[in-house]
Structure formats: structure tokens, C-alpha cells
Amino acid sequence: MVAWPFHPARYLIPLVPGIYFFLFQGVQAAEDHLSNLMTRESQKRISRHLVRATFALVVVLHVGWISHYLFSKKAATTRAWFGLRLPVNWEGFSETFEWIRSHTDDKAVLATFYDPMYYLYTGRRAIQPSLYKPKTYFYPYGQAVPDIGSPDEIKAELKSLGVRLLIIHPLNGFEEKNDSSRLRAELIRSYHTRPELVFISSDAKHRIYVLPQE
């Protein structure tokens, strides 16, 4: 964590057991420290209650946050890290998964920025239609320009891998969102024969194009 500055929230997951361990250790240490500062037994009891009340407040706040996240009445809501609500619901993804399963076989290769998710939900192999250089998304600070490749580079790779379907989705929450949207538009325009639009989700936020083999 100290040596590698690029650390999205998911990399912190292995630390969760340690965080909870030190939370309980901290409560005990705080009780002992305050008790040592007090001379009267009544003062020690009050200090212990204050520490435990603070701990209980933290627990209540966390449970409240988690329950709001888990038991949202809007079942179609799509969320990102820390419960961030995204302006796109899950129904559009589900419809796209269903179309892929119904209209392709298990030999199909997809181009989508959600490549692992599409493999899990459809069983189809998938690749992200961009170059992956995450350090360019963040550095230099304040002046980062994501390098995700050019249309010609991406088109050549898609052809060599036999990719026929390009899937377009909202990319909320990604640092390379704007550059990826630009690359997708340029990629579609770069073909002499325009890719055929064969699917649009009910919310109009998910589209599937068939790529010509040029």
C-alpha cells in the first residue's frame, strides 16, 4: 500500500479483518487509558460508558448505512463502491445479457468495457475494446489524459481476435469515461461499412453493433 500509489477501494478488502480487530482493540485500549486517568470508581465507570457509547454509535451508523444499501426498495438500482447510486438501472444490463445468450453461441467473442461481467452472465468470451494503461488515467495529477488507444489500433486487435459484436454501455464512475465514449464513436465511424445496430435496451442506454470484417 505504501509502495504502490494506485490503490482503488477494492484493494483494501484484505485489510478489513485487521481493521475490525484493531477497532475492538482500540475500544479496550481507550477504556484502560481513561480508567488510569480517573481516581474514583464512579469516574471510571462513566469513562467506560462514554467509550462504549461512542463505539455503539459507530456500529449503529455502519449498520444503518449497510441496511440502506442492501434493503433499497428500488430493486433495479445499480450501485458502485460505497453505495454510490448510478444513473442507470440493472434492467438494461439484464436485457443485453438475454439478447447475447439468445442470439450468439458459446464461440462468440464480445467487445465490451464490462468484459468480466459479460463472461459471468453470458458465458461468452469478451475483451475490453481499449488499451489498458491505468497510470495515464490519474497521472500527472490534475493533468491526466487517459491513453486508451486509437481506433486503428483497436480495430486491428478486434479483427485479429475475431470479435464481431461491440457492446455500448454507460460508463459512470470510470476515470476514462469521456475518452472511452469518444473512442467508441470514432471506432464505429472508422469502418468503411458502418457497423449494424442490432439491439437497443428499453432504457436506450445499451446498444449492440455487429462489426464488419474489414
C-alpha positions in Angstrom: 0.0 0.0 0.0 2.9 2.4 0.7 5.0 1.5 -2.3 2.2 1.4 -4.9 0.2 4.7 -5.0 -2.6 3.4 -7.3 -5.0 1.7 -4.9 -8.7 1.6 -5.8 -11.1 0.7 -2.9 -11.2 -3.0 -3.8 -7.5 -3.4 -2.9 -8.4 -2.5 0.7 -10.7 -5.6 1.1 -7.9 -7.8 2.5 -7.4 -5.3 5.3 -11.0 -5.5 6.6 -10.3 -8.3 9.2 -7.4 -6.3 10.6 -9.5 -3.1 10.7 -12.1 -4.8 12.8 -9.5 -6.4 15.0 -7.9 -3.0 15.8 -11.3 -1.4 16.2 -12.1 -3.7 19.2 -8.5 -3.4 20.4 -8.9 0.3 20.3 -12.1 0.3 22.4 -10.3 -1.8 25.1 -7.3 0.4 25.0 -9.4 3.6 25.3 -11.2 2.1 28.3 -8.0 1.2 30.0 -6.4 4.6 29.3 -9.3 6.6 30.6 -9.7 4.4 33.7 -6.0 5.0 34.5 -6.6 8.8 34.4 -9.5 8.6 36.8 -9.1 8.2 40.6 -12.7 7.5 41.6 -14.6 4.3 40.7 -17.6 6.3 39.6 -15.4 8.3 37.2 -14.0 5.1 35.8 -17.5 3.7 35.2 -18.5 6.9 33.4 -15.4 6.8 31.2 -16.1 3.2 30.2 -19.7 4.1 29.3 -18.5 7.0 27.2 -16.2 4.8 25.2 -18.8 2.1 24.7 -21.4 4.6 23.7 -19.0 6.0 21.1 -18.3 2.5 19.8 -22.1 1.8 19.7 -22.7 4.9 17.7 -20.2 3.9 15.1 -21.8 0.4 14.9 -25.3 1.9 14.6 -24.2 4.3 11.8 -22.5 1.4 9.9 -25.5 -0.9 10.2 -27.8 1.9 9.1 -25.7 2.6 6.1 -25.5 -1.1 5.2 -29.2 -1.7 5.6 -30.0 1.3 3.4 -27.6 -0.2 0.8 -28.9 -3.8 1.0 -32.7 -3.2 1.5 -33.3 -0.5 -1.0 -36.9 -0.7 -2.3 -35.7 0.1 -5.8 -34.5 -3.3 -6.8 -33.3 -2.2 -10.2 -30.8 0.2 -8.8 -27.2 -0.2 -9.9 -24.6 0.9 -7.3 -20.8 1.3 -7.3 -18.3 1.5 -4.4 -19.5 2.9 -1.0 -23.1 2.5 -2.2 -22.9 5.2 -4.8 -26.1 5.2 -6.8 -25.5 5.2 -10.6 -27.9 6.8 -13.1 -28.5 3.5 -14.8 -30.6 0.6 -13.7 -29.8 -3.1 -13.9 -32.7 -3.9 -16.3 -30.7 -2.6 -19.3 -27.8 -5.0 -18.5 -30.2 -7.9 -18.0 -31.9 -7.3 -21.4 -28.5 -7.1 -23.1 -27.3 -10.4 -21.4 -30.5 -12.1 -22.6 -30.1 -10.9 -26.2 -26.5 -12.1 -26.2 -27.5 -15.6 -24.8 -30.3 -15.8 -27.4 -28.5 -14.6 -30.5 -25.0 -16.0 -30.1 -23.3 -19.3 -29.5 -20.5 -20.1 -27.0 -17.9 -19.3 -29.6 -18.8 -15.7 -29.8 -16.2 -13.1 -28.7 -17.6 -9.8 -27.4 -16.1 -6.3 -27.2 -17.3 -4.6 -24.0 -15.9 -2.4 -21.3 -17.5 -4.8 -18.8 -15.7 -7.9 -20.1 -15.6 -10.0 -16.9 -19.2 -9.3 -16.2 -20.3 -10.4 -19.6 -18.4 -13.6 -19.3 -20.0 -14.3 -16.0 -23.6 -13.6 -17.1 -23.5 -14.9 -20.7 -20.6 -17.4 -20.8 -19.2 -15.6 -23.9 -15.6 -14.6 -24.1 -15.1 -10.9 -24.0 -12.4 -8.3 -24.3 -12.2 -4.6 -23.4 -12.0 -2.6 -26.7 -9.2 -0.3 -25.5 -5.7 -0.3 -24.3 -5.3 -0.7 -20.6 -2.8 1.9 -19.2 -4.4 2.9 -15.8 -1.5 5.1 -14.8 -2.4 7.5 -17.6 -5.9 7.9 -16.1 -4.6 9.6 -12.9 -1.0 10.9 -13.5 0.3 13.6 -13.7 -2.2 14.8 -11.0 -4.6 17.4 -12.4 -3.4 17.0 -16.0 -4.0 13.3 -16.7 -5.0 12.4 -20.2 -6.1 8.7 -20.4 -4.3 6.8 -23.1 -6.7 4.1 -24.3 -5.5 3.7 -27.9 -6.6 4.8 -31.3 -9.5 3.5 -33.5 -7.0 1.9 -35.9 -5.1 0.1 -33.1 -8.3 -1.2 -31.5 -9.9 -2.2 -34.9 -6.9 -4.3 -35.8 -6.9 -6.1 -32.4 -10.7 -6.8 -32.7 -10.2 -8.3 -36.1 -7.3 -10.5 -35.1 -9.4 -11.9 -32.2 -12.5 -12.5 -34.3 -14.7 -10.0 -32.4 -18.0 -9.5 -34.2 -20.1 -7.7 -31.5 -19.4 -4.3 -30.0 -21.5 -3.6 -26.9 -22.0 0.0 -25.8 -22.9 0.9 -22.1 -22.9 3.8 -19.8 -19.5 4.2 -18.1 -20.4 6.2 -15.0 -17.7 6.1 -12.3 -14.8 5.5 -14.6 -11.9 8.0 -14.9 -11.6 7.2 -18.6 -15.4 7.6 -19.3 -15.2 10.6 -21.7 -12.2 9.2 -23.6 -13.8 5.8 -23.9 -17.0 7.3 -25.2 -15.0 9.3 -27.8 -13.0 6.2 -28.8 -16.2 4.1 -29.3 -17.8 6.8 -31.5 -14.5 7.1 -33.6 -14.2 3.3 -33.8 -17.7 3.0 -35.3 -17.1 5.8 -37.8 -13.7 4.3 -38.8 -15.3 1.3 -40.6 -16.0 1.8 -44.4 -19.1 -0.3 -43.9 -20.9 1.1 -40.9 -21.4 -1.4 -38.1 -25.1 -2.6 -37.9 -27.1 -1.7 -34.8 -28.9 -4.8 -33.9 -30.1 -4.2 -30.3 -31.2 -1.3 -28.1 -32.2 -1.8 -24.5 -35.6 -0.5 -23.2 -33.8 2.4 -21.4 -31.9 3.2 -24.6 -28.6 3.2 -22.7 -27.3 -0.2 -24.0 -26.6 -0.9 -27.7 -25.1 -3.8 -29.7 -23.3 -3.4 -33.0 -22.3 -6.1 -35.4 -18.8 -5.2 -36.7 -17.9 -5.8 -40.4 -14.9 -7.9 -41.1 -12.7 -5.3 -42.9 
